Amino acid sequence: MEGLLKKRSKDLHGILNGADYFLWDPARDSHIEAQYSAEKMAGKGRCKEALLREMGLASSLQNKPLLGMVSRLDAQKGLDLLVEILDDLLTLDVGLVVLGSGEENIQQAIQKAAERHPGKVGLFIGFNEPLAHRIMAGVDIFLVPSRYEPCGLTQMYALKYGTVPVVRATGGLDDTIVTFDSKNRKGNGFKFGPYKATAFLAAIRRALRLFGYLDSWKMLVANGMKEDFSWDRSAQSYLRIYQSITK
């Protein structure tokens, strides 16, 4: 259909998914340890402390970067990249929490990494929506290294929860995440382009470096929490298209 789509390109419109902020909002979320908002962020620290306890991680990670993933554990979601960088990543002063299920070899690779790095990796195999909320609220950085992603919702949830996304620049991830520029203090996360483990790790390292600069990190978090990826926004996009058709 490539020729037809190119010929009709002016008639094609892309509309992002909407995030359900009634269910995914740290100011009202009943699944998390403490509710919080952009104006009152103290609860996020309490959520991190509670998540470390729940996942059996070292309490010393409270003031260190805590990374999270909630995903199918398969190559489409970029888990092969994560497996490739696991040991290099965990030699850094960070923790990692992963929730999901999928390919057996990926599950085993993460489990073995947890055994090699005790107190630094929390893994839950299966589906657990309340835990997904607690991870979103408790981690500092959220990883979405998808091979392809038509839209994606977890990066939108992460922004709402003051959790900084590190994503691959593909599909809707590229549409919703803008790399943070410390000079103009604009942007809401970090991106990498090539589908390579080295590029993924480099993007994580950029996020980790900024984590050490508290004022810049706070600005990045605030930028993300101001974003609006609600269904109200998507509905307006649909409405504008319908109105243009009636003309």
N, C-alpha and C positions, 0 to 999 in steps of 0.2 A: 504493500500500500504506500510505499515511500513516495512515488511520483504523485499520487493523488493527494497525499497529505501536504506535500510541498506546494502543489498548485493551489490548494485551499488554505494555505497557512494563515491568511488574514482572517479566516473564519474560525480558527481554533483558539480556544481560551483554556488556560489552566487555573483551577481553583484549588487552593490548599484545603486539606482536612481541617476540621475545627477540633480544638481541645475542649473537653467538657469540664469547665471550671467549677461546676457544682460539685463534681466528684474529686477533681484534682485542684485543690486550693489549700495551701498550708494554713491559711487563716481559719479554716473550718473543718479540716481533715480529722476525723475521729480515729484514724488508724495510727497516728503518729504520737510520739511521747509528749510533745508540747506544740501547741499551735503558734504560728508566728506570721509576720507580714513584713513588707518592705520597710515599714515604719518602726516595727518592733521585732528585731532579728534575734533576740536572746534565745528564743525557743529552738532555733536551728542547732545551736551548740548542744542543747539538751538532747535533741534528736540524735545527734552524732554519738554522744556518750551512750545513749540507750542502744543504738545499733551496734556499737563495738561490743557491748556486753552480750547482746542477743546472738551475735555471730561468733563469739568466743575469740575476739581479737584483742591484741595488747592495748591496755589503757593508755600507753605512751603515744598512741596514734591520735589522741584527742587534738593535739596541736600540730599534727602533721597532715599532709594531703591524703584524703581518703577517696579512692576512685570506686566507681560502681558501674555495673552493667545489669540491665534487665532485658533479656532477649532470648529468642530461640538460639540454641547453641549449634549453629551450622555455618557453613562457609558464606551463604548469602548475606548473613549478618556480620561477616567479617571476623568470626571467631578464630579462623585459621591465622589471621594476623595477630590476634591476641596471644594465641598459643606460642607463636614464633618469638614474641618479645617478652614472654612472661618472666624468664629469669633475669633478663637485663632490667626489666621494669622493677622487679622486686628487690634488686640490689640497691635501688634508690630508697630513700627514707619515706616510703609510702605504704598504704594498705589498700587492699582490693576486696570488694564484695561483688559476687556474681550470683544472679538468680536466673534460672531457666532450665530447659531440658532440650535434648537434641541428640546429635551424633555422639556415639559412645566414646570414640577416640578423643573427642574434644573434652567431654566430661572427665575422662581419666587423666588427660593432660593437666587440667586445672587442679584436680585432686592431688596429683603427684607434686605439682608446684606448691600446693598448700603444705604438703608434708615436708618439702625441702625448705620452706620458709615459715616455720611455725609462728603463729600469732599475727601473721600479715595477710592471710587470705581467708575469706569467708565464702563458702559455696553452699547454695541450696539448690538441689536438683528437683525440679517440678514446678508447678504453677501455684503461686501464693500471692494473691492480689494485695492483702494487707501488708505483707512484707515488701512488696514492690513500692508501696507508698512510703514505708519506713526507710527503704534504701534511697528513694528520691529525696527525702527530707534530710537524711543523715550523712550522705556523702558530699564531698566538695566538688568533685569533677565526675561528669557522666560520659561514658564512652559509647559512641555509635559509629563504628568503622565499617559500615555496610558496603558490600560490593556494589549493590544497587538498592535504591529506596525510593519508590514512587512518591511518597510523602514523608511518612514517619510521624509518630506522635510523641515518642518518649523524649525527644529533644525539646518539644514544646512543654511537656510536663516539667522537665528539668529547669527550664528558664523560670517557670512560675514558682518553683521551690528554691530559687536562689542557688541552683547547682549549675556549674559551668559546663556546657557541652563541648566535647572534642569529637568532631564528626568528620567523615569523609565527604568531600565536596561532590556529591552526586544527588540527582533528583531533588526531592523536597528538602533534604538536609542542606543542600547548597542554597536553596531558596530562603531558608529560615534562619540560618546561622551566618553572622557577619564576623569575620576575624577581628578581634580587639586590637585597636591601635592605641598604644599608650601615650602617643603624642597628642592626638585630638580627643582621647578618652571615649571613643565611640566603638561600638561593636558589642557582641553578646556571647562570643565563644571563640573557638579555634577550629580551623579546618586544615585538612591535608588533601592533596590531589591524587598522586599516583597510588594505585592499589598495591602498596609495598609496605612490608613491616617496618622498614627503616623510616619511611615517611610518617607512619602512624606514631612510632616512638618519638620522632622529632617534634610532632605536634603536641604530644603529651609533655615533653620536656619544656616546650614553650609555656604551657599552662603552669607547670610546676615552678618555673622561674618567676612568673608573675605572682604566684601564691605567696612568695616571700616579700612582696611589696604590698603591705596591707591596704594602703589608701587606694592604689590602683585596682587591687582585687575587689575591694568594696564597691568601687565604681562599676567594674565589670558585672558584679552580681546585681547591682541596682539596675543597670541597663537591661539585663535579662528579665528581671521581675516586672519591668515596665511594659514589656512586649504584650501585644494583644493577638493571640492566635485562637480566639474564641470562635464558636459557631456563629455568633453575631456578626463577626467580621466576614466570615465565609458567606453567610447569607446575603450580606450586602453585595458581595461580588456576583452571586447568582442573580440578584435583583437587577443589578446594572445591565447584565447580559439580556435578561428577559425584556427590560425596558428598551434596549437598543433594537431588539428584534421587532417589537411592536411598531417602531418607527418606520 
